[in-house]
Amino acid sequence: MALTIGIVGLPNFGKSTLFNALTRATVLAANYPFATIEPNVGVVPLPDPRLATLAEIFGSERILPATVSFVDIAGIVRGASEGEGLGNQFLANIREADAICMVTRAFDDPDVVHVDGKVEPASDIETIVTELVLADIQTLEKAVPRLEKEVRGKKTDPAVLETAKAALEILEEGRLLSSAAGEAGLDAEALRSFQLMTTKPFIYVFNMDDDGLHDEAKQADLRALVAPAEAVFLDAQFESELVELEPEEAAEMLHENGQEEAGLDKLARVGFDTLGLQTYLTAGPKESRAWTIRKGWTAPQAAGVIHSDFERGFIKAEVISFDDLVEQGSVAAARAHVKMRMEGKEHATRDGDVVDFRFNV
């Protein structure tokens, strides 16, 4: 499974600059609204230093990290859900995303035009949320009459119709379904069938300048603004320069800038955490690889990510924790020191487990 994050924001907020940095791609990042016309899709490797260590131990020919897909959408403006700017068609491009990354400008620069003429993160977030809410209201308003007809004809479960109506009420109050649906006890499966944008987890990225990255009071205010969601603070321009450097030079540049972690690495990590994802590892002479699964998945479910035959014919899983394997230096040593475990169907796979599945089809 792969993680897909839709990047949304107002024009000139640094979305395309951020996307360029994430993918090292060259998409138009011009200083005027709607520079992004078609959605740009980039697949980005999730940083995982454990894979290089495994490759050394196993003599792997290649490293295959888990990936995150980012979809860069044209800048949203007030009225987008009614067709203003480039219209609602672009909102449709993120319906399939697992999470929404909302990029908000938190720096002042007279040379970079703000679509509303002033930098005000709270107002900008409200603008974006309102357009997403209005787009979802339109989706449900179209769905309800159809569902009513299908329920009368006994073609649809009445619970689906009730879920749609209850969700519509929440949205009309201006609330996001990502936080309110659970409180209201809405049917999660029925809700997913509508592909509503406001049901998705939100990650808030504040594009700041260097002063902002060192202003803890300002960051605290912005965190409070989006709590309990996660806030990521970065300088998209700085990040775009950082990715062009060799790893050693990038680490030195981060240190000089007073940062322990690149903003892009944190964004990918927060995306994983927000969606409740983790990775387990496989390794051998051909490759060392990270596989994406949901937290709490059993060993057979984890095996199914590699191939459905692995899940269907699952027998056992040989499991060594990454730390134990590094400490012992080899699978043979780990086995000799009883660090390898044989796990069955009920085993909950953990992040960093190094696994070899046994199956029979």
C-alpha positions in Angstrom: 0.0 0.0 0.0 1.1 3.5 -0.7 0.4 6.8 1.1 -1.1 9.6 -1.1 -1.2 13.2 0.2 -3.0 15.9 -1.7 -1.4 19.4 -1.3 -3.8 22.3 -1.2 -3.6 26.0 -0.5 -4.2 29.4 -1.8 -2.2 30.7 -4.8 1.4 31.8 -4.1 1.6 30.0 -0.8 4.6 27.8 -1.9 2.8 24.6 -2.8 4.6 24.1 -6.1 8.0 25.2 -4.5 7.3 22.5 -1.8 6.3 20.0 -4.4 9.5 20.8 -6.4 11.5 20.1 -3.3 9.7 16.9 -2.5 10.1 15.4 -5.9 13.1 17.3 -7.2 10.8 17.9 -10.2 10.6 21.1 -12.3 7.0 22.2 -12.2 6.0 25.8 -12.9 6.4 27.8 -9.7 5.6 31.3 -11.0 4.5 34.2 -8.9 0.9 34.5 -10.0 -2.3 32.7 -9.2 -3.1 29.3 -10.9 0.5 28.7 -12.0 -0.4 25.0 -11.5 -3.1 24.1 -14.0 -3.0 20.3 -14.1 -2.3 18.4 -10.9 1.3 17.3 -10.6 1.9 13.9 -9.1 5.2 12.9 -7.5 6.3 9.7 -5.8 8.8 10.4 -2.9 10.8 7.9 -1.0 10.3 7.9 2.8 13.7 8.5 4.5 14.7 5.3 6.4 18.3 4.9 7.4 17.6 1.4 8.6 17.6 0.2 5.0 21.2 1.1 4.3 22.2 -0.8 7.5 20.3 -3.9 6.3 21.9 -3.6 2.8 25.3 -3.7 4.5 24.4 -6.8 6.6 22.8 -8.7 3.7 25.0 -7.4 0.8 21.8 -6.2 -0.9 22.2 -5.0 -4.5 19.5 -2.3 -4.1 17.4 -0.4 -1.5 13.7 0.1 -1.9 12.2 2.5 0.6 8.5 3.0 1.3 7.0 5.8 -0.8 4.7 8.7 -0.4 2.8 10.1 -3.4 2.1 13.9 -3.4 -0.5 15.5 -5.6 -0.1 19.2 -6.1 -3.4 20.9 -6.9 -4.0 24.4 -8.4 -4.4 27.1 -5.8 -7.9 27.4 -4.3 -9.6 30.7 -4.1 -12.9 31.8 -2.5 -15.7 30.5 -4.6 -13.7 27.6 -6.0 -16.6 25.3 -5.1 -18.9 27.5 -7.2 -16.5 27.5 -10.2 -14.4 30.6 -9.3 -10.8 30.6 -10.4 -10.1 27.2 -11.9 -13.2 25.8 -10.2 -14.3 22.7 -8.5 -12.7 20.3 -11.0 -9.4 20.7 -9.2 -10.9 19.8 -5.9 -11.9 16.5 -7.4 -8.3 15.6 -8.0 -7.7 15.1 -4.3 -10.7 13.0 -3.5 -8.7 9.9 -3.8 -5.9 11.1 -1.5 -5.4 9.5 1.9 -4.7 12.8 3.6 -4.8 16.5 2.8 -1.7 18.7 3.3 -2.8 22.3 3.7 0.0 24.7 2.9 -0.4 28.1 4.6 1.8 31.1 4.1 3.2 32.5 7.3 5.8 34.9 6.0 5.7 38.5 4.7 7.3 39.4 1.4 6.1 42.3 -0.7 7.6 40.7 -3.8 5.3 37.6 -3.4 1.7 38.6 -4.1 -0.9 37.3 -1.6 -4.2 36.6 -3.3 -6.1 38.5 -0.5 -3.5 41.3 -0.1 -2.5 40.3 3.4 -0.9 37.4 5.3 -3.3 36.0 7.9 -3.0 32.3 8.4 -6.2 31.8 10.4 -8.3 33.5 7.6 -6.4 31.6 4.9 -7.1 28.3 6.6 -10.8 29.2 7.0 -11.0 30.0 3.2 -9.6 26.6 2.2 -11.7 24.7 4.7 -14.8 26.5 3.6 -14.2 25.6 0.0 -13.6 22.0 0.9 -16.8 21.9 3.0 -18.9 23.6 0.3 -17.6 21.1 -2.3 -18.6 18.2 0.0 -22.0 19.7 0.6 -22.5 19.8 -3.2 -21.5 16.1 -3.4 -24.0 15.1 -0.7 -26.8 17.3 -2.0 -26.6 15.5 -5.3 -26.3 12.1 -3.6 -29.3 12.4 -1.2 -32.1 12.4 -3.9 -30.5 9.5 -5.7 -30.2 7.5 -2.4 -33.8 8.3 -1.4 -35.0 6.8 -4.7 -32.7 3.8 -4.3 -33.9 3.2 -0.7 -37.6 3.3 -1.9 -36.6 0.7 -4.5 -34.8 -1.3 -1.8 -31.6 -1.1 -3.8 -29.6 0.7 -1.0 -29.4 0.2 2.7 -31.3 3.0 4.5 -28.3 3.5 6.8 -26.3 4.9 3.9 -29.0 7.5 3.3 -29.1 8.4 7.0 -25.3 8.7 7.0 -25.4 11.1 4.1 -28.1 13.3 5.7 -26.3 13.4 9.1 -23.0 14.3 7.3 -24.7 17.0 5.4 -26.0 18.5 8.7 -22.5 18.6 10.1 -21.0 20.2 7.0 -23.8 22.9 7.0 -22.6 23.8 10.5 -19.2 24.4 9.0 -17.5 21.5 10.8 -15.0 19.0 9.3 -16.1 15.4 9.1 -12.6 14.3 10.0 -13.2 15.4 13.6 -17.0 15.5 13.9 -18.0 12.2 12.2 -16.7 10.0 15.0 -18.3 12.1 17.6 -21.7 11.8 15.8 -21.3 8.1 15.5 -21.6 8.1 11.7 -21.1 4.8 9.7 -17.4 5.0 8.6 -17.8 2.6 5.7 -20.9 4.4 4.4 -19.1 7.7 4.7 -16.1 6.5 2.7 -18.3 5.6 -0.2 -19.0 9.3 -0.8 -15.2 10.1 -1.2 -15.6 13.3 0.8 -12.6 15.5 1.2 -13.4 16.7 4.8 -13.4 13.1 6.1 -9.6 12.9 5.4 -7.0 13.6 8.1 -5.4 17.1 7.7 -1.7 18.0 8.0 -1.0 21.7 8.3 2.2 23.0 6.7 3.2 26.6 7.5 5.6 28.0 4.9 7.8 30.4 6.9 10.9 32.4 6.4 14.1 31.9 8.5 12.9 34.3 11.2 9.6 32.4 11.5 11.5 29.1 11.9 13.3 30.5 14.9 10.2 32.2 16.4 8.9 29.7 19.0 6.1 32.0 20.2 4.7 32.4 16.6 4.9 28.6 16.1 3.1 28.0 19.4 0.2 30.3 18.2 0.0 28.4 14.9 0.0 25.0 16.6 -2.8 26.1 18.8 -4.7 27.3 15.7 -4.8 23.8 14.1 -4.7 21.6 17.2 -5.2 18.7 17.7 -4.0 18.2 14.1 -0.2 18.2 13.5 1.6 21.3 12.4 4.8 21.2 10.3 6.9 24.4 10.0 9.3 24.7 7.0 10.8 27.1 4.5 9.9 25.7 1.1 12.6 27.7 -0.6 15.2 26.5 1.8 14.0 22.9 1.4 14.2 23.2 -2.4 17.9 24.2 -2.0 18.6 21.5 0.6 17.5 18.6 -1.7 20.1 19.7 -4.3 23.0 19.0 -1.9 24.8 15.8 -1.1 23.6 14.2 2.2 26.7 15.4 4.2 26.4 19.0 2.9 22.6 19.0 3.6 23.2 17.8 7.2 25.8 20.6 7.7 23.4 23.2 6.2 20.6 22.0 8.5 22.9 22.2 11.5 24.0 25.7 10.6 20.3 26.7 10.3 19.6 25.3 13.8 17.4 22.4 12.5 17.7 18.8 13.5 15.5 17.4 10.7 14.6 18.5 7.2 11.1 19.8 7.0 10.3 17.4 4.1 11.4 14.4 6.2 9.2 15.6 9.0 6.3 16.0 6.6 6.6 12.5 5.3 6.9 11.1 8.8 3.9 13.1 10.1 1.9 11.8 7.1 2.7 8.3 8.1 1.8 8.9 11.8 -1.4 10.8 11.0 -2.7 7.8 8.9 -1.6 5.3 11.5 1.0 3.7 9.1 4.3 1.9 9.8 6.8 -0.1 7.9 8.3 -3.6 8.3 11.4 -4.6 6.6 12.6 -7.5 4.4 16.2 -8.1 3.3 18.3 -10.4 1.2 21.1 -10.4 -1.5 18.8 -8.8 -4.1 17.2 -6.0 -2.1 16.5 -4.4 1.3 13.0 -3.1 1.3 10.4 -1.3 3.5 6.8 -2.3 3.2 3.9 0.0 4.3 1.2 -1.4 6.5 -1.3 0.0 9.1 -0.4 -0.2 12.8 -1.9 -3.3 14.4 -2.0 -5.4 11.2 -1.4 -9.1 11.8 1.4 -11.0 10.1 -0.8 -12.5 7.4 -2.1 -9.0 6.5 1.4 -7.7 6.4 2.4 -10.6 4.1 -0.4 -9.8 1.8 1.2 -6.4 0.9 4.0 -8.3 -0.8 1.6 -10.7 -2.6 -1.9 -12.0 -2.0 -0.5 -15.6 -2.1 1.6 -14.8 1.0 -1.5 -13.9 2.9 -3.7 -16.7 1.6 -1.1 -19.4 2.2 0.5 -17.9 5.4 2.1 -20.5 7.7 4.6 -18.6 9.9 6.8 -15.5 10.0 10.4 -15.4 11.1 10.8 -12.1 12.9 13.8 -10.3 14.2 13.7 -6.8 15.5 15.9 -4.4 13.6 17.8 -3.4 16.7 18.5 -7.1 17.6 19.7 -7.9 14.1 22.1 -4.9 14.1 23.4 -6.0 17.5 23.9 -9.6 16.5 25.3 -8.7 13.0 23.6 -11.5 11.1 20.5 -13.7 10.9 22.6 -16.7 12.0 23.9 -15.0 15.1 20.4 -13.7 15.9 19.0 -17.2 15.6 21.9 -18.6 17.8 21.2 -16.1 20.5 17.4 -16.7 20.4 16.6 -13.3 19.0 14.6 -14.7 16.1 10.9 -15.5 16.8 8.6 -17.7 14.9 5.2 -15.9 14.9 1.8 -17.1 13.9 -1.4 -15.6 12.4 -2.2 -13.5 15.5 1.1 -11.7 15.6 0.8 -7.9 15.3 3.6 -6.8 13.1 5.7 -3.9 14.6 7.5 -1.1 13.0 11.1 -2.1 12.2 10.4 -5.9 12.3 12.7 -7.7 9.8 10.5 -10.5 8.5 10.8 -13.6 6.4 7.4 -15.2 5.6 6.8 -18.9 5.2 3.8 -19.7 3.1 2.2 -22.5 1.0 -0.2 -22.1 -1.8 
